[in-house]
Amino acid sequence: MFRAFFQSKEWRYRAYGGSTAIVGFLIAQLKVALTINVMNKRFYDVWSDPGHHYLSEAYTVLLPFLFTGFLLVFVNTIASYMTSKFVLWWREAVTFSYLDLARTSQAQIEGSSQRIQEDVARFTKVMETIALTVVGSIFTLIGFVPILWTLSAGVQLPILSAIPGSLVWVCFLTGIGGFLASITASATQHHPTTSLVSISWHCNEL
């Protein structure tokens, strides 16, 4: 399935170009998230203490959120579109690849075209979920490590206070747990089928 998309002369430019674009949008989303995190400090400093700030200051710290919100919506929309387009290309490449194999196979495989369509859709959906979860989590962890490490110095819990960068390790372990849970859920909802393997095996035998 990877070879049909990433090693095909017809599809590899869209495969690697789309992958690069998606990674770029993930980095852009992280940049916007970090920007919002920086703005939050000034925002809550002003709005939580209205007695020591003017109304003009309140509007001054509020307006950047408006611009950043529009930017976040724009980036998320383009990223979502690019991801959907990338998955569609991948499905198309793999589907045509296995259809060619099915046509050359002399084995009688009932409903082969439907099985190919369903199996490819499940595979690409699982890969999309896992890839976005892993890459997004890694970028988020890298971006927020300095912030979490600094905040860890103020943790007063008995066990965590004795561990340098405790919040970083908590987030890291939580991320691993969430990743494993997502894999388990995906495997349960999209159980692996053997249709595509069967088509490839019969074609190789011939």
FISENU-359701 format. One line per field, with one value per residue (C-alpha): residue number from 1; residue in one letter; x, y, z. Coordinates in pm, 1 decimal, always signed. Last residue first. Layout:
<rs>
pos	NUM/...
code	A/...
X	X/...
Y	Y/...
Z	Z/...
</rs>
This chain:
<rs>
pos	206/205/204/203/202/201/200/199/198/197/196/195/194/193/192/191/190/189/188/187/186/185/184/183/182/181/180/179/178/177/176/175/174/173/172/171/170/169/168/167/166/165/164/163/162/161/160/159/158/157/156/155/154/153/152/151/150/149/148/147/146/145/144/143/142/141/140/139/138/137/136/135/134/133/132/131/130/129/128/127/126/125/124/123/122/121/120/119/118/117/116/115/114/113/112/111/110/109/108/107/106/105/104/103/102/101/100/99/98/97/96/95/94/93/92/91/90/89/88/87/86/85/84/83/82/81/80/79/78/77/76/75/74/73/72/71/70/69/68/67/66/65/64/63/62/61/60/59/58/57/56/55/54/53/52/51/50/49/48/47/46/45/44/43/42/41/40/39/38/37/36/35/34/33/32/31/30/29/28/27/26/25/24/23/22/21/20/19/18/17/16/15/14/13/12/11/10/9/8/7/6/5/4/3/2/1
code	L/E/N/C/H/W/S/I/S/V/L/S/T/T/P/H/H/Q/T/A/S/A/T/I/S/A/L/F/G/G/I/G/T/L/F/C/V/W/V/L/S/G/P/I/A/S/L/I/P/L/Q/V/G/A/S/L/T/W/L/I/P/V/F/G/I/L/T/F/I/S/G/V/V/T/L/A/I/T/E/M/V/K/T/F/R/A/V/D/E/Q/I/R/Q/S/S/G/E/I/Q/A/Q/S/T/R/A/L/D/L/Y/S/F/T/V/A/E/R/W/W/L/V/F/K/S/T/M/Y/S/A/I/T/N/V/F/V/L/L/F/G/T/F/L/F/P/L/L/V/T/Y/A/E/S/L/Y/H/H/G/P/D/S/W/V/D/Y/F/R/K/N/M/V/N/I/T/L/A/V/K/L/Q/A/I/L/F/G/V/I/A/T/S/G/G/Y/A/R/Y/R/W/E/K/S/Q/F/F/A/R/F/M
X	+49.1/+145.3/+223.0/-123.7/-288.0/-90.6/-166.6/-540.4/-539.9/-348.0/-601.5/-890.8/-732.8/-918.0/-787.4/-1045.1/-1137.1/-1332.5/-1122.2/-787.6/-871.8/-967.3/-648.5/-434.6/-609.3/-552.9/-184.5/-152.8/-343.4/-115.8/+194.7/+63.6/-9.6/+344.6/+491.3/+253.5/+352.0/+719.5/+702.5/+507.3/+782.2/+1058.5/+1297.0/+1133.9/+1114.8/+805.6/+626.1/+623.1/+494.7/+287.8/+407.3/+463.7/+618.5/+941.5/+737.8/+615.6/+956.6/+974.3/+619.0/+700.8/+1026.8/+856.2/+562.2/+686.9/+856.6/+551.5/+318.0/+536.4/+552.7/+178.5/+94.7/+325.5/+183.3/-185.0/-171.4/+0.6/-228.9/-553.6/-446.4/-308.4/-636.7/-841.8/-608.2/-639.6/-1016.2/-1074.7/-833.2/-1014.9/-1359.6/-1267.5/-1068.7/-1348.7/-1601.7/-1385.9/-1319.2/-1685.9/-1618.8/-1258.9/-1236.0/-866.1/-741.0/-572.1/-480.3/-788.8/-738.2/-379.5/-483.5/-762.0/-501.8/-295.5/-600.9/-725.5/-384.0/-340.7/-697.4/-687.8/-358.7/-489.5/-803.8/-593.6/-385.4/-697.5/-847.3/-521.4/-498.7/-856.7/-804.9/-481.5/-648.0/-933.0/-703.1/-480.1/-775.0/-945.0/-617.4/-555.0/-906.0/-850.1/-509.9/-666.8/-944.8/-709.5/-488.4/-790.7/-842.1/-515.8/-582.2/-949.8/-862.7/-594.3/-850.1/-1075.5/-803.0/-611.2/-553.9/-910.0/-971.8/-742.9/-842.2/-890.9/-543.0/-324.0/-554.8/-487.6/-114.9/-65.1/-299.7/-106.9/+189.5/-34.8/-209.0/+127.4/+223.1/-101.2/-40.9/+308.0/+173.8/-85.6/+187.2/+400.7/+104.7/+51.4/+412.7/+381.2/+72.1/+254.2/+552.3/+328.3/+137.6/+458.6/+588.1/+273.6/+181.4/+526.3/+513.8/+185.7/+262.1/+617.2/+491.3/+715.9/+510.7/+163.3/+167.3/+470.9/+288.1/+0.0
Y	-1668.9/-1720.6/-1351.0/-1264.7/-1503.8/-1357.6/-997.0/-1067.1/-1251.6/-976.6/-726.3/-933.3/-1023.3/-789.3/-587.7/-470.2/-105.0/-27.6/-242.8/-161.4/+208.5/+193.5/+8.1/+251.5/+546.9/+396.1/+345.5/+709.2/+832.1/+638.0/+767.9/+1123.8/+1080.7/+956.6/+1260.5/+1503.2/+1369.4/+1374.4/+1739.1/+1831.1/+1679.9/+1890.1/+1797.6/+1533.8/+1606.3/+1826.4/+1548.5/+1310.4/+1534.6/+1778.9/+2140.9/+2215.9/+2561.7/+2444.6/+2242.6/+2568.3/+2628.4/+2277.6/+2308.5/+2627.5/+2493.9/+2163.6/+2338.3/+2343.7/+2003.5/+1838.8/+2000.1/+1890.1/+1532.8/+1522.0/+1649.1/+1393.2/+1101.3/+1195.1/+1302.1/+977.9/+753.2/+907.3/+930.6/+574.7/+441.3/+626.7/+517.1/+151.9/+159.0/+323.9/+80.4/-215.9/-92.5/-12.5/-332.3/-540.9/-378.8/-447.2/-807.0/-894.1/-1267.4/-1355.7/-1621.5/-1672.5/-1601.0/-1279.2/-1023.5/-811.4/-822.2/-698.9/-403.8/-327.6/-342.9/-61.4/+143.8/+128.4/+206.7/+522.6/+642.0/+582.5/+773.1/+1062.2/+1079.2/+1072.6/+1365.7/+1561.5/+1508.3/+1621.8/+1926.6/+2028.1/+1988.2/+2187.2/+2463.3/+2486.8/+2469.5/+2744.9/+2973.8/+2914.3/+2978.7/+3300.2/+3426.4/+3348.8/+3519.7/+3838.6/+3837.1/+3735.4/+4034.4/+4261.5/+4156.8/+4288.6/+4639.3/+4622.2/+4566.7/+4833.8/+5084.8/+4999.6/+5115.2/+4889.6/+4874.1/+4806.9/+4567.7/+4300.2/+3967.0/+4129.1/+4283.2/+3999.3/+3751.2/+3903.1/+3957.7/+3592.7/+3460.6/+3634.7/+3399.5/+3092.0/+3232.4/+3266.7/+2911.5/+2781.8/+2984.1/+2836.0/+2484.8/+2529.9/+2652.2/+2347.0/+2121.3/+2311.7/+2248.2/+1878.8/+1862.3/+2039.9/+1805.1/+1499.2/+1640.1/+1701.6/+1354.5/+1176.0/+1421.1/+1381.5/+1006.3/+950.4/+882.7/+758.5/+519.4/+474.6/+668.2/+564.8/+204.0/+133.0/+235.2/+0.0
Z	-1104.8/-742.1/-709.4/-837.2/-590.6/-301.2/-399.1/-419.6/-86.9/+85.4/-42.2/+90.9/+425.5/+654.2/+949.7/+1204.9/+1164.6/+1481.8/+1712.7/+1549.2/+1555.7/+1922.9/+2013.1/+1814.4/+1978.9/+2325.0/+2252.3/+2145.3/+2448.9/+2681.3/+2505.4/+2533.1/+2903.6/+2958.3/+2779.9/+2949.8/+3292.3/+3195.5/+3091.5/+3403.7/+3620.4/+3469.9/+3751.1/+3975.5/+4351.2/+4317.4/+4132.0/+4428.8/+4706.9/+4494.8/+4512.9/+4142.9/+4100.0/+3935.7/+3686.5/+3531.2/+3374.7/+3229.7/+3100.6/+2911.3/+2766.9/+2666.2/+2495.8/+2136.8/+2145.4/+2301.4/+2049.7/+1759.0/+1889.4/+1958.4/+1609.4/+1447.7/+1646.4/+1630.8/+1265.8/+1168.2/+1372.6/+1250.6/+885.9/+892.0/+1034.2/+773.1/+491.3/+592.5/+637.5/+297.5/+130.4/+285.6/+182.5/-178.3/-225.3/-76.1/-308.0/-614.1/-505.4/-453.5/-464.6/-539.7/-810.3/-872.1/-1222.5/-1111.4/-1378.7/-1317.2/-939.5/-967.6/-1181.1/-932.6/-656.1/-804.1/-898.1/-539.9/-390.2/-597.8/-544.7/-171.8/-142.0/-349.6/-133.6/+185.0/+55.6/-39.5/+305.3/+467.7/+242.9/+321.2/+695.8/+682.3/+478.9/+730.1/+1032.5/+894.2/+817.9/+1152.3/+1336.7/+1143.1/+1217.6/+1586.6/+1581.5/+1446.9/+1705.6/+1986.2/+1901.6/+1966.4/+2329.4/+2475.2/+2341.2/+2431.8/+2797.5/+2785.1/+2655.4/+2948.7/+3187.2/+3425.0/+3803.1/+3914.0/+3625.7/+3777.1/+3621.3/+3278.0/+3260.9/+3385.1/+3211.5/+2868.2/+2925.2/+3015.2/+2746.3/+2469.5/+2511.2/+2495.1/+2187.8/+2013.1/+2110.4/+1959.7/+1641.3/+1605.4/+1668.0/+1394.3/+1158.2/+1241.9/+1165.6/+840.6/+738.1/+821.1/+598.6/+314.5/+334.8/+326.8/+28.9/-162.0/-77.9/-193.2/-471.1/-620.9/-562.1/-746.2/-1112.5/-1062.8/-794.4/-493.8/-236.2/-349.2/-467.3/-247.1/+69.2/+0.0
</rs>
